[in-house]
Amino acid sequence: MRAENAGEMQTPGVTLPARYIQYIAEPIRRMGGDVGGWLAESGLSEKQLEDPTLSIAYPSFERLVLGAQERTGEAALGLFVGERLLVNTHGILGYAAMSSGTIRQAIELFARYTRLRFSLITIQHEERAGEARILFSEEHPLGEVRRPVLEAVMLSIKNVMDAISLGACRVRAASFPFEAPGYAAIARDLFGCELRYDQTWAGLTLPLEVLDVPLKMADPEGFREAAQICQRELEKLISNESMAARVRRLLLSRQGAFPTLQVTAHLFHMTPRTLHRRLVDEGTSFRDLLEEVRHTLAVEHMKSGKFSLEEIAYTLGYSDMANFRRAFKRWEAVPPSAFRARGAGRARKTAMPSKRRGKLG
C-alpha cells in the first residue's frame, strides 16, 4: 500500500516504512500538537499508520520531517527520533542483530540488509589505523532533511551496538559532514561519545579489537534463520523494483566514477542489449538516467556550497568545464555560476534566527 501522494516523487522509486513516521509523531503529540493535521498535510491519517504494509513516498516523508520540525520548533528532532529507535524496533533485522556472534557480523548484517529499514541510507565498514569505521552514505540526496535523517539513523545504529554488546562495545566517536549545531551538547549526551563535525564522512568509529570479540547473546541458529528471512525480504523488495530504479540507485552510489552501460549490465548479470531493452520498456534509457542523476547531484552540490564548480564538474565525470556549463544550463536554464549566486542571495535574504526549542507552530 502506498500513501496518496506517492506519485509526486522528486526522489524516484524511494519509499519508507510508515512505522517510522510514528516515532516522528511522538514529539508532536507529547507537546500537545495536532498530529492529525500534521499527517493530513501529506494525505495521511493516524489510522493509516497502523497498517504494517504502508509505505511513504519520499516527498511525503520530507514534508513530514520538515513539518514536524516546524510544529515543534525542535531542531534536534532527528536525535530524539533516533533515541527511540532501539534494536527491537527494527523487526527481524533487529532480532538477527541481537543473535549476532560478533560486532563484525552485526555490522555486515546491517550493511547488507539496511534497505529493509532505512532505504535512504547505505551502511559500509572499513578498517584503518587500528580502528573500525561504520560509514553512512546517502542512497539519494536528502537535501533539507539530511541532518535529521543522518542523526536519527546513526544514533539508532549506535543503540544497536550498545544493546547487542551489553555496553562492552564503546563507540569512540561519531563524525558528521556538517557544522556543529546549537544543540551539540544534547547530541553528545545522547551519543555518549566524542562528536566530530565538519568531516568529509558520516559514521561511527570503533576500536578495531572489539569487532571479533564473541557476544554473550550470540545465537548461531537464531541468527541463521533471521538472516534467511532478511534475504527473502530483500529479494522480494528487489523483484518488485523497476530496472530504472535499480540502475539509478547504482549510479547514485558510484558518483565520482559512474559505471558505463557495459559495466552496469555486467553488475546486473545481463548483456548491455538486454539492459537497454528493459530500460526502453520502462520508458527511459541508460543515458537518460545518467543525465538525471548528474542533474540531481549537481543541484545538491551547488546548494551545499562546499565544492567549487570545478570540483562538482569533476565529481560528475566532466573533464571539460565547458561541457559541464552547457549541461547545467540545459538543466536549469541558467549557467552554474548564476545558479550559485542566486542561491546565495536567497539564503542571505531568508536567513532568520533559530527557533526556540519547544515551541509549537
TIBAZA-79678 format. One record per residue: x, y, z of N, C-alpha, C in turn. Coordinates in steps of 0.1 Angstrom, whole numbers, padded with zeros to 4 digits, always signed. Layout:
N
XYZXYZXYZ
...
end
This chain:
361
+0009-0012+0000+0000+0000+0000+0009+0012+0000
+0005+0022-0007+0012+0035-0008+0004+0046-0002
+0011+0057+0003+0004+0069+0007-0002+0076-0005
-0012+0084-0004-0019+0090-0015-0009+0098-0024
+0001+0105-0018+0009+0114-0026+0021+0107-0031
+0021+0093-0032+0033+0086-0036+0037+0089-0050
+0028+0094-0059+0031+0097-0072+0040+0108-0075
+0040+0119-0066+0047+0131-0069+0062+0130-0063
+0070+0122-0070+0083+0118-0064+0094+0126-0070
+0101+0133-0061+0113+0140-0065+0125+0131-0064
+0124+0121-0056+0134+0110-0055+0128+0098-0059
+0129+0094-0072+0121+0084-0079+0123+0070-0072
+0112+0063-0070+0113+0049-0066+0116+0047-0051
+0117+0058-0043+0120+0057-0029+0108+0057-0020
+0106+0047-0012+0096+0047-0002+0101+0043+0011
+0094+0046+0022+0099+0042+0035+0088+0036+0043
+0091+0026+0052+0080+0020+0060+0074+0031+0069
+0060+0031+0069+0053+0041+0076+0055+0040+0091
+0060+0028+0096+0061+0026+0111+0070+0037+0117
+0080+0042+0109+0089+0051+0114+0083+0065+0116
+0072+0068+0108+0065+0080+0110+0059+0082+0124
+0056+0070+0130+0050+0070+0143+0060+0076+0153
+0073+0074+0151+0083+0079+0160+0085+0094+0158
+0083+0099+0146+0083+0113+0144+0071+0120+0150
+0060+0113+0150+0047+0118+0155+0048+0120+0171
+0056+0112+0177+0056+0112+0192+0060+0126+0198
+0070+0133+0193+0074+0146+0199+0062+0156+0197
+0055+0155+0185+0044+0165+0183+0033+0162+0193
+0030+0149+0195+0019+0145+0204+0023+0149+0218
+0035+0146+0222+0040+0149+0236+0039+0164+0239
+0040+0173+0229+0040+0187+0231+0026+0193+0229
+0016+0184+0228+0002+0188+0226-0001+0193+0212
+0007+0189+0202+0004+0193+0188-0007+0185+0182
-0011+0190+0170-0021+0183+0162-0015+0173+0153
-0014+0161+0157-0007+0150+0149-0016+0148+0136
-0029+0148+0138-0038+0145+0127-0036+0156+0116
-0035+0169+0120-0033+0179+0110-0020+0178+0103
-0010+0175+0111+0004+0173+0105+0004+0162+0094
-0003+0151+0097-0003+0139+0088-0012+0143+0076
-0023+0150+0078-0032+0154+0067-0025+0162+0056
-0015+0170+0060-0008+0178+0050-0001+0169+0040
+0001+0156+0043+0008+0147+0034-0002+0136+0029
-0015+0139+0031-0025+0129+0027-0026+0116+0035
-0022+0117+0048-0022+0105+0057-0031+0107+0069
-0034+0097+0075-0042+0097+0088-0035+0088+0098
-0039+0090+0111-0033+0082+0121-0037+0067+0119
-0049+0065+0114-0054+0051+0112-0045+0044+0102
-0041+0051+0091-0032+0045+0081-0019+0041+0087
-0014+0048+0097-0001+0044+0102-0001+0031+0109
-0013+0026+0112-0014+0013+0119-0013+0001+0109
-0013+0004+0096-0011-0006+0086+0003-0009+0084
+0008-0022+0087+0022-0025+0087+0027-0026+0072
+0018-0026+0062+0023-0027+0048+0024-0013+0042
+0020-0002+0049+0020+0011+0043+0034+0016+0041
+0037+0021+0029+0050+0028+0026+0047+0042+0022
+0057+0051+0026+0056+0065+0024+0065+0070+0013
+0060+0077+0003+0068+0082-0008+0078+0093-0002
+0089+0094-0008+0099+0103-0002+0095+0117-0001
+0088+0124-0011+0084+0137-0009+0074+0139+0003
+0066+0129+0006+0057+0130+0017+0065+0129+0030
+0075+0120+0030+0084+0118+0042+0091+0131+0044
+0097+0137+0034+0104+0150+0036+0095+0161+0041
+0082+0162+0036+0073+0172+0042+0070+0169+0056
+0068+0156+0060+0065+0152+0073+0076+0156+0083
+0089+0154+0079+0100+0158+0088+0101+0173+0089
+0100+0180+0078+0101+0195+0079+0089+0200+0087
+0077+0194+0085+0065+0199+0092+0066+0196+0107
+0072+0185+0110+0074+0182+0125+0084+0192+0131
+0094+0195+0124+0104+0205+0130+0097+0218+0131
+0089+0222+0121+0082+0235+0122+0072+0235+0133
+0064+0225+0135+0054+0224+0145+0060+0224+0159
+0071+0217+0161+0077+0216+0175+0087+0226+0177
+0093+0233+0167+0105+0241+0169+0117+0234+0174
+0117+0221+0172+0128+0212+0177+0138+0209+0167
+0149+0217+0167+0160+0215+0158+0166+0201+0159
+0166+0196+0171+0173+0183+0173+0163+0171+0172
+0153+0173+0163+0142+0163+0162+0148+0149+0158
+0158+0149+0148+0164+0137+0144+0170+0129+0155
+0176+0135+0164+0182+0129+0176+0172+0122+0185
+0161+0129+0187+0151+0124+0196+0143+0113+0190
+0142+0112+0176+0137+0101+0169+0146+0089+0170
+0159+0092+0167+0169+0081+0168+0171+0075+0182
+0169+0083+0192+0170+0078+0206+0160+0067+0209
+0148+0068+0202+0137+0058+0204+0138+0046+0195
+0147+0047+0185+0148+0035+0176+0158+0025+0181
+0153+0017+0191+0161+0007+0197+0161-0006+0189
+0169-0015+0193+0171-0027+0185+0158-0034+0182
+0149-0034+0192+0136-0042+0190+0127-0034+0180
+0130-0022+0176+0121-0015+0167+0124-0019+0152
+0134-0027+0150+0138-0030+0136+0134-0044+0131
+0124-0049+0138+0118-0062+0134+0128-0073+0133
+0127-0081+0122+0135-0093+0121+0150-0089+0119
+0153-0077+0114+0167-0073+0113+0172-0070+0127
+0164-0065+0135+0169-0063+0149+0171-0076+0156
+0162-0086+0154+0164-0099+0160+0177-0105+0155
+0179-0104+0142+0192-0110+0137+0204-0104+0144
+0203-0090+0145+0215-0083+0152+0217-0088+0166
+0206-0090+0173+0207-0095+0187+0213-0109+0188
+0211-0117+0177+0216-0130+0177+0230-0131+0171
+0236-0120+0167+0249-0120+0160+0260-0126+0169
+0270-0132+0163+0281-0138+0171+0291-0127+0175
+0293-0117+0166+0303-0107+0169+0298-0093+0164
+0304-0082+0168+0301-0069+0163+0303-0069+0148
+0314-0075+0143+0316-0075+0129+0304-0082+0121
+0299-0093+0126+0288-0099+0120+0276-0090+0119
+0273-0083+0130+0262-0074+0131+0263-0062+0121
+0276-0057+0120+0278-0046+0111+0276-0051+0096
+0281-0062+0093+0279-0068+0080+0264-0071+0077
+0257-0075+0087+0243-0077+0086+0236-0064+0082
+0238-0053+0089+0232-0041+0086+0236-0035+0072
+0249-0037+0069+0254-0033+0056+0246-0040+0045
+0243-0052+0047+0236-0060+0036+0221-0057+0035
+0215-0056+0047+0200-0055+0048+0195-0042+0052
+0203-0032+0053+0197-0019+0058+0186-0014+0050
+0186-0017+0037+0175-0012+0028+0161-0017+0033
+0161-0028+0041+0148-0032+0046+0142-0023+0056
+0150-0014+0062+0146-0005+0072+0149+0010+0068
+0161+0013+0065+0165+0027+0061+0168+0028+0047
+0158+0029+0038+0161+0029+0024+0168+0041+0019
+0169+0052+0027+0176+0064+0023+0191+0064+0026
+0195+0054+0034+0209+0054+0038+0215+0040+0035
+0228+0040+0031+0235+0028+0030+0246+0027+0040
+0250+0015+0044+0260+0013+0055+0271+0005+0050
+0283+0009+0052+0295+0001+0049+0305+0001+0061
+0315-0007+0061+0325-0005+0071+0339-0007+0065
+0349-0001+0072+0362-0002+0068+0371-0002+0080
+0383-0007+0078+0393-0008+0089+0406+0000+0085
+0410+0008+0094+0423+0016+0091+0429+0021+0104
+0442+0021+0104+0450+0026+0115+0445+0022+0129
+0442+0009+0130+0438+0004+0143+0424+0007+0148
+0416+0012+0138+0402+0014+0142+0392+0010+0131
+0380+0008+0135+0370+0004+0125+0360+0015+0123
+0355+0017+0111+0346+0028+0108+0333+0022+0102
+0322+0026+0108+0309+0023+0102+0305+0036+0094
+0304+0034+0080+0302+0046+0072+0287+0046+0067
+0281+0058+0069+0268+0060+0065+0267+0070+0052
+0261+0065+0042+0261+0073+0029+0246+0075+0025
+0244+0086+0019+0230+0089+0013+0228+0081+0001
+0217+0073+0001+0213+0065-0010+0209+0074-0021
+0202+0085-0017+0197+0095-0026+0200+0109-0019
+0203+0119-0026+0205+0132-0020+0193+0136-0011
+0195+0139+0002+0185+0142+0011+0181+0156+0013
+0189+0165+0008+0186+0179+0008+0183+0184+0022
+0172+0191+0025+0169+0197+0037+0168+0188+0049
+0165+0175+0047+0163+0166+0058+0176+0157+0060
+0187+0161+0054+0199+0153+0055+0204+0152+0070
+0204+0164+0077+0209+0163+0091+0200+0155+0100
+0187+0157+0101+0179+0148+0110+0179+0134+0106
+0179+0130+0093+0180+0116+0089+0193+0110+0093
+0204+0116+0090+0217+0110+0094+0218+0109+0109
+0213+0119+0117+0214+0119+0131+0206+0107+0137
+0194+0106+0131+0185+0095+0136+0190+0081+0133
+0195+0079+0121+0200+0066+0117+0213+0062+0124
+0222+0072+0125+0234+0069+0132+0232+0066+0147
+0223+0074+0153+0221+0071+0168+0214+0058+0169
+0205+0054+0160+0198+0041+0161+0208+0030+0160
+0218+0031+0151+0228+0020+0150+0237+0020+0162
+0240+0032+0167+0248+0032+0180+0240+0025+0191
+0227+0027+0192+0219+0020+0201+0220+0005+0200
+0220+0000+0187+0221-0014+0184+0234-0019+0189
+0245-0012+0186+0258-0017+0191+0259-0018+0206
+0253-0008+0213+0253-0009+0227+0245-0021+0232
+0233-0023+0226+0224-0034+0231+0230-0047+0229
+0235-0050+0217+0240-0064+0215+0253-0067+0222
+0260-0057+0225+0273-0059+0232+0272-0057+0248
+0259-0054+0252+0257-0051+0266+0266-0040+0271
+0268-0031+0262+0277-0019+0266+0291-0021+0265
+0296-0033+0261+0310-0036+0260+0317-0030+0248
+0309-0027+0237+0314-0021+0225+0313-0006+0226
+0324+0001+0230+0323+0015+0232+0326+0022+0219
+0317+0030+0214+0319+0038+0202+0328+0050+0206
+0339+0052+0199+0349+0062+0202+0344+0076+0198
+0338+0077+0186+0334+0090+0181+0324+0088+0170
+0316+0099+0168+0306+0100+0158+0310+0112+0149
+0311+0110+0136+0315+0120+0127+0304+0125+0118
+0303+0138+0116+0292+0143+0108+0297+0152+0097
+0291+0152+0085+0296+0161+0074+0289+0174+0074
+0286+0180+0085+0280+0193+0086+0285+0200+0099
+0283+0213+0099+0288+0221+0111+0281+0217+0124
+0287+0220+0135+0282+0217+0148+0269+0225+0150
+0258+0219+0154+0245+0226+0156+0245+0233+0170
+0235+0241+0172+0234+0247+0185+0231+0237+0196
+0226+0226+0193+0222+0215+0203+0233+0205+0204
+0246+0208+0201+0257+0198+0201+0258+0192+0214
+0256+0199+0225+0257+0193+0239+0247+0182+0241
+0235+0184+0235+0224+0173+0236+0229+0161+0228
+0235+0164+0216+0239+0153+0208+0250+0145+0215
+0259+0152+0222+0270+0145+0229+0264+0136+0241
+0254+0141+0247+0248+0133+0258+0241+0121+0252
+0234+0122+0241+0227+0111+0235+0236+0100+0229
+0247+0105+0222+0256+0095+0216+0266+0090+0227
+0269+0097+0237+0278+0093+0248+0292+0091+0243
+0296+0099+0233+0310+0097+0228+0314+0111+0222
+0327+0111+0218+0332+0123+0211+0324+0126+0198
+0321+0138+0196+0314+0142+0183+0324+0150+0174
+0325+0147+0162+0333+0154+0153+0325+0160+0141
+0325+0173+0140+0317+0179+0129+0326+0184+0118
+0319+0188+0107+0326+0193+0095+0336+0183+0090
+0332+0170+0090+0340+0159+0085+0337+0157+0070
+0345+0149+0064+0342+0145+0050+0334+0133+0049
+0330+0127+0060+0322+0115+0060+0313+0115+0072
+0303+0106+0072+0294+0104+0083+0296+0090+0088
+0297+0088+0101+0298+0075+0106+0303+0074+0121
+0305+0061+0125+0309+0058+0139+0323+0052+0138
+0331+0055+0148+0344+0049+0149+0345+0040+0161
+0350+0028+0159+0350+0018+0170+0365+0013+0171
+0369+0008+0183+0382+0002+0185+0382-0011+0176
+0392-0013+0169+0393-0025+0160+0392-0038+0168
+0397-0038+0180+0398-0051+0187+0384-0056+0192
+0374-0047+0192+0361-0052+0196+0353-0059+0186
+0357-0058+0173+0349-0064+0162+0347-0079+0163
+0357-0086+0168+0356-0101+0167+0355-0107+0181
+0352-0099+0191+0350-0105+0205+0336-0112+0205
+0336-0124+0209+0323-0131+0210+0313-0124+0218
+0300-0123+0213+0290-0116+0221+0282-0126+0230
+0278-0122+0242+0272-0131+0251+0259-0136+0247
+0251-0128+0239+0238-0132+0235+0238-0139+0221
+0249-0143+0217+0250-0149+0203+0241-0162+0203
+0235-0163+0192+0226-0175+0189+0227-0179+0174
+0237-0187+0171+0240-0190+0157+0228-0195+0149
+0220-0204+0155+0208-0209+0148+0198-0198+0146
+0196-0190+0157+0186-0179+0155+0191-0169+0145
+0204-0166+0145+0209-0157+0135+0207-0162+0121
+0210-0175+0119+0209-0180+0105+0195-0179+0100
+0185-0183+0109+0171-0182+0105+0167-0168+0102
+0171-0159+0111+0167-0145+0109+0173-0139+0096
+0186-0142+0094+0193-0137+0082+0186-0143+0069
+0181-0155+0069+0175-0161+0058+0162-0153+0055
+0154-0150+0065+0142-0142+0064+0145-0128+0058
+0156-0122+0063+0160-0109+0057+0164-0110+0043
+0170-0121+0039+0174-0123+0025+0162-0125+0016
+0152-0132+0021+0140-0134+0013+0132-0120+0011
+0132-0112+0022+0126-0099+0021+0133-0090+0012
+0147-0091+0012+0154-0083+0003+0152-0087-0012
+0151-0100-0014+0149-0105-0028+0135-0100-0033
+0125-0101-0024+0112-0096-0027+0112-0082-0030
+0119-0074-0022+0120-0059-0025+0126-0056-0038
+0137-0063-0042+0144-0061-0054+0135-0065-0066
+0128-0077-0064+0120-0082-0076+0108-0072-0079
+0104-0064-0069+0093-0055-0071+0098-0041-0076
+0111-0040-0077+0117-0027-0081+0119-0026-0096
+0117-0015-0102+0119-0014-0116+0134-0014-0119
+0137-0017-0132+0151-0018-0136+0157-0004-0135
+0149+0006-0139+0153+0020-0139+0157+0024-0125
+0149+0020-0115+0152+0024-0101+0165+0017-0096
+0167+0005-0100+0180-0002-0097+0192+0005-0103
+0191+0008-0116+0202+0015-0122+0204+0029-0116
+0194+0036-0113+0195+0049-0107+0202+0048-0094
+0198+0038-0086+0205+0036-0073+0220+0033-0074
+0223+0025-0084+0237+0022-0086+0245+0034-0090
+0239+0042-0099+0246+0054-0104+0249+0064-0092
+0238+0066-0084+0240+0075-0073+0250+0070-0063
+0252+0057-0062+0262+0051-0052+0276+0052-0058
+0277+0054-0071+0290+0055-0077+0294+0068-0082
+0289+0079-0076+0292+0092-0081+0307+0095-0080
+0313+0101-0089+0327+0103-0090+0334+0093-0099
+0327+0082-0102+0332+0071-0111+0320+0064-0116
+0311+0070-0124+0299+0064-0129+0303+0052-0138
+0297+0041-0136+0299+0029-0145+0293+0031-0159
+0299+0025-0169+0293+0026-0182+0281+0017-0183
+0275+0017-0195+0264+0008-0197+0268-0006-0197
+0280-0009-0202+0285-0022-0203+0288-0028-0188
+0295-0019-0180+0298-0023-0167+0285-0025-0158
+0276-0016-0160+0263-0017-0153+0256-0030-0156
+0255-0033-0169+0249-0045-0173+0256-0057-0167
+0269-0057-0166+0276-0068-0160+0273-0069-0146
+0272-0058-0138+0269-0059-0124+0255-0064-0122
+0246-0063-0131+0232-0068-0130+0231-0082-0137
+0242-0087-0141+0243-0101-0147+0234-0102-0159
+0235-0092-0168+0228-0093-0181+0237-0086-0192
+0233-0088-0204+0240-0082-0215+0236-0067-0216
+0245-0059-0222+0241-0045-0224+0228-0043-0233
+0227-0052-0242+0214-0051-0251+0202-0054-0242
+0203-0064-0233+0191-0068-0225+0188-0056-0216
+0198-0050-0210+0196-0039-0201+0190-0027-0208
+0195-0024-0220+0189-0013-0228+0175-0016-0231
+0172-0028-0235+0158-0031-0238+0148-0030-0226
+0153-0034-0215+0144-0034-0203+0142-0019-0199
+0152-0011-0200+0150+0003-0197+0141+0010-0207
+0142+0007-0220+0133+0012-0230+0119+0008-0227
+0117-0004-0223+0104-0009-0220+0097-0001-0208
+0106+0005-0200+0101+0013-0189+0101+0028-0192
+0103+0031-0205+0102+0044-0209+0114+0053-0207
+0126+0047-0205+0138+0055-0203+0150+0048-0209
+0162+0053-0206+0174+0047-0212+0186+0050-0202
+0197+0043-0204+0208+0045-0195+0213+0059-0196
+0213+0065-0208+0218+0078-0209+0209+0088-0202
+0196+0086-0203+0186+0095-0196+0188+0094-0181
+0190+0082-0176+0192+0080-0161+0205+0087-0157
+0215+0085-0164+0228+0092-0161+0226+0107-0161
+0219+0112-0171+0217+0126-0171+0209+0131-0159
+0199+0123-0155+0190+0127-0144+0198+0127-0131
+0207+0117-0129+0215+0116-0117+0225+0127-0116
+0231+0130-0128+0241+0142-0128+0234+0155-0124
+0222+0157-0130+0214+0169-0127+0211+0169-0112
+0206+0159-0107+0202+0158-0092+0214+0161-0083
+0225+0155-0086+0237+0157-0078+0243+0171-0080
+0243+0176-0092+0248+0189-0095+0241+0200-0086
+0227+0199-0086+0219+0208-0079+0222+0207-0064
+0223+0195-0059+0226+0193-0044+0239+0198-0041
+0250+0196-0049+0263+0201-0046+0263+0216-0046
+0256+0222-0056+0256+0236-0057+0249+0242-0044
+0238+0236-0040+0231+0241-0028+0240+0240-0015
+0248+0229-0014+0256+0227-0002+0267+0238-0001
+0272+0243-0013+0282+0254-0012+0296+0249-0008
+0298+0236-0007+0310+0231-0001+0321+0228-0012
+0317+0228-0025+0326+0225-0036+0326+0236-0046
+0338+0237-0052+0339+0247-0063+0333+0241-0075
+0330+0249-0085+0324+0244-0098+0333+0234-0104
+0346+0236-0104+0355+0226-0110+0354+0213-0103
+0353+0213-0089+0352+0200-0082+0339+0193-0085
+0328+0201-0086+0315+0195-0089+0315+0189-0103
+0321+0196-0113+0322+0190-0126+0330+0177-0126
+0341+0177-0119+0350+0165-0118+0342+0154-0112
+0335+0156-0101+0328+0146-0094+0317+0140-0103
+0311+0148-0112+0301+0143-0121+0306+0137-0134
+0319+0136-0135+0325+0130-0146+0328+0139-0158
+0328+0152-0156+0330+0161-0167+0345+0165-0166
+0353+0162-0177+0367+0166-0177+0368+0180-0183
+0358+0185-0189+0358+0198-0196+0348+0207-0189
+0352+0218-0183+0342+0227-0176+0332+0232-0186
+0335+0234-0199+0326+0239-0208+0314+0230-0210
+0317+0217-0210+0307+0207-0212+0297+0207-0200
+0303+0209-0188+0295+0209-0176+0286+0222-0176
+0292+0233-0180+0284+0245-0180+0272+0244-0190
+0275+0238-0202+0264+0236-0211+0253+0227-0206
+0257+0216-0200+0248+0206-0194+0239+0213-0183
+0246+0221-0174+0239+0227-0163+0229+0237-0169
+0233+0245-0179+0223+0255-0184+0212+0248-0191
+0214+0236-0197+0203+0229-0202+0193+0224-0192
+0199+0220-0180+0190+0215-0169+0182+0226-0162
+0189+0237-0159+0184+0248-0150+0181+0261-0157
+0184+0262-0170+0182+0274-0179+0191+0286-0175
+0200+0284-0165+0210+0294-0162+0224+0287-0160
+0235+0295-0162+0248+0289-0160+0250+0285-0145
+0259+0276-0142+0261+0272-0128+0265+0284-0119
+0273+0293-0124+0277+0305-0116+0265+0313-0112
+0256+0315-0121+0244+0323-0119+0235+0316-0109
+0234+0303-0110+0225+0295-0101+0231+0296-0087
+0244+0295-0086+0250+0296-0072+0248+0310-0066
+0250+0320-0074+0249+0334-0069+0234+0336-0065
+0225+0331-0073+0211+0332-0069+0207+0325-0056
+0213+0314-0054+0210+0306-0042+0216+0313-0030
+0228+0319-0032+0235+0326-0020+0227+0338-0017
+0222+0345-0027+0214+0357-0024+0201+0354-0017
+0194+0343-0021+0182+0338-0014+0185+0334+0000
+0196+0328+0003+0200+0323+0016+0201+0335+0025
+0208+0346+0020+0210+0358+0029+0197+0365+0032
+0188+0365+0022+0175+0372+0023+0166+0365+0033
+0167+0352+0033+0157+0344+0041+0163+0340+0055
+0175+0343+0057+0182+0339+0070+0174+0345+0082
+0171+0336+0092+0163+0340+0103+0170+0334+0116
+0168+0340+0128+0173+0334+0140+0167+0321+0142
+0175+0312+0149+0170+0299+0152+0157+0299+0161
+0148+0290+0159+0136+0290+0167+0139+0285+0181
+0131+0289+0190+0133+0285+0204+0128+0270+0205
+0136+0262+0212+0131+0248+0213+0119+0247+0221
+0110+0238+0217+0098+0235+0225+0086+0243+0220
+0087+0251+0210+0076+0259+0205+0068+0252+0195
+0055+0252+0196+0046+0245+0186+0042+0255+0176
+0042+0251+0163+0038+0261+0153+0023+0259+0150
end
